[in-house]
């Protein structure tokens, strides 16, 4: 999320924040998404449909293992 929205690495790296205080890190991510217009009650697909003006984009799912 930090890379996608070009957020600064402050006060420290994400892995340290998640390791020391997981609830704090999740609350920070929740607030960031909410401030950017996401509605958590819609879920991922609902937010993607709303951002794409109702057009649902289906991404292909790769098979579990590849065979030659």
WOVEN-V659089 format. One record per run of one state. SS is the DSSP state (H for helix, E for strand, - for the rest). FROM is the first residue (numbers start at 0). LEN is the number of residues. If there is no record, write none. Layout:
SS&FROM&LEN ; SS&FROM&LEN
This chain:
-&0&13 ; H&13&7 ; -&20&1 ; H&21&14 ; -&35&7 ; H&42&9 ; -&51&17
